[in-house]
Amino acid sequence: MTVTDTATVARGYIQAVGAHDPDALGDLFDDALRAEFAGTTSDKAAWIAALERLMPALVRNELREVFTDGDRACVVYDFVTDTSAGAVRCVELLTVHDGRITQIELLLDRAAFAPVNEELAQRAKQ
């Protein structure tokens, strides 16, 4: 049985990222995925690649709230890292059609997230 419930799909997405499971992300994302963050738009492949770049610093995602209205979900979670940033609160607005995510908008405090990017850049140099 295919799960198409908006909240279940939204939770599955955040859990797949936290579990470092890009294969599950490929299954959850529609081929026409449009993801937005900080004024840029990514397609499915670019969004998965961006998430994979962050995974080395990600310890887990701690889901705090999931709100839904029809095919829309708002997911609030802590992106828990092994960097000096610690846990960074994130909010994602998702659209789900036929059990797959078609649109994502990520909102977070970029200043709070900066140590994550700095640490990943340092690790890449080593």
C-alpha positions in Angstrom: 0.0 0.0 0.0 1.4 3.4 -0.9 1.2 6.0 1.8 -0.1 9.4 0.5 -1.1 11.1 3.7 0.5 14.6 3.7 1.7 14.5 7.3 3.2 11.0 6.8 5.1 12.0 3.7 6.4 15.2 5.5 7.6 13.2 8.5 9.2 10.6 6.2 11.1 13.3 4.4 12.6 14.8 7.6 13.3 11.4 8.9 15.1 10.3 5.7 17.3 13.4 5.8 18.1 12.7 9.5 18.9 9.0 8.6 21.2 10.1 5.8 19.1 8.2 3.3 19.2 9.9 -0.1 17.6 6.8 -1.8 14.4 7.4 0.3 14.5 11.1 -0.7 14.5 10.1 -4.3 11.4 8.1 -3.7 9.7 10.9 -1.7 10.4 13.7 -4.2 8.4 14.1 -7.4 10.5 14.3 -10.5 9.3 17.9 -11.0 10.3 18.9 -7.4 10.9 22.6 -6.9 12.8 23.5 -3.7 13.5 27.1 -2.6 16.0 28.4 -0.1 17.5 31.8 0.4 16.3 33.1 -2.9 17.5 30.1 -5.0 15.4 27.4 -6.6 16.7 23.8 -7.0 15.3 20.8 -8.9 15.2 17.3 -7.5 18.8 16.3 -8.2 20.2 19.6 -7.0 18.2 19.5 -3.7 19.3 15.9 -3.0 22.9 17.0 -3.7 22.6 19.9 -1.3 21.2 17.7 1.4 24.0 15.2 0.9 26.6 18.0 1.3 25.1 18.7 4.7 24.8 15.1 6.0 28.3 14.8 7.3 27.6 17.4 9.9 24.0 16.2 10.7 23.6 14.0 13.7 19.8 13.8 13.5 16.7 15.7 12.9 14.4 16.2 15.9 10.8 16.6 14.7 9.0 19.2 16.8 5.7 19.8 14.9 3.9 18.9 11.7 0.9 21.0 10.7 -1.2 20.1 7.6 -3.9 21.6 5.5 -4.9 19.4 2.6 -1.8 18.9 0.4 0.3 21.4 2.4 2.4 20.7 5.4 4.5 22.9 7.7 7.3 20.9 9.4 9.2 22.4 12.3 12.3 20.5 13.4 15.8 20.9 14.9 18.7 20.1 12.6 21.1 18.7 15.2 24.7 18.9 14.2 28.1 17.9 15.5 29.3 21.5 15.0 29.4 24.5 17.3 26.0 25.5 15.9 24.5 22.6 17.8 20.8 22.4 16.9 19.4 24.8 14.4 15.6 25.3 14.2 14.3 24.8 10.7 10.8 25.2 9.1 9.9 23.6 5.8 6.7 24.3 3.9 5.9 21.3 1.7 3.3 20.5 -1.0 2.5 16.8 -1.5 0.6 15.4 -4.5 -0.1 11.7 -4.9 2.3 10.8 -2.0 5.3 12.7 -3.4 6.7 16.1 -2.5 6.4 18.6 -5.3 7.4 21.8 -3.6 9.7 22.7 -0.7 10.5 26.0 0.9 13.1 25.9 3.6 13.3 28.7 6.3 16.0 29.0 8.8 18.2 31.5 10.6 21.2 31.7 8.3 23.4 33.3 11.0 22.7 30.4 13.3 23.5 27.9 10.5 26.8 29.6 9.5 29.0 27.5 11.8 27.7 24.3 10.0 28.8 25.6 6.7 32.1 26.8 8.1 32.8 23.4 9.7 32.0 21.6 6.5 34.3 23.8 4.5 37.1 23.1 7.0 36.5 19.3 6.8 36.6 19.5 3.0 40.1 21.1 3.2 41.5 18.2 5.3 
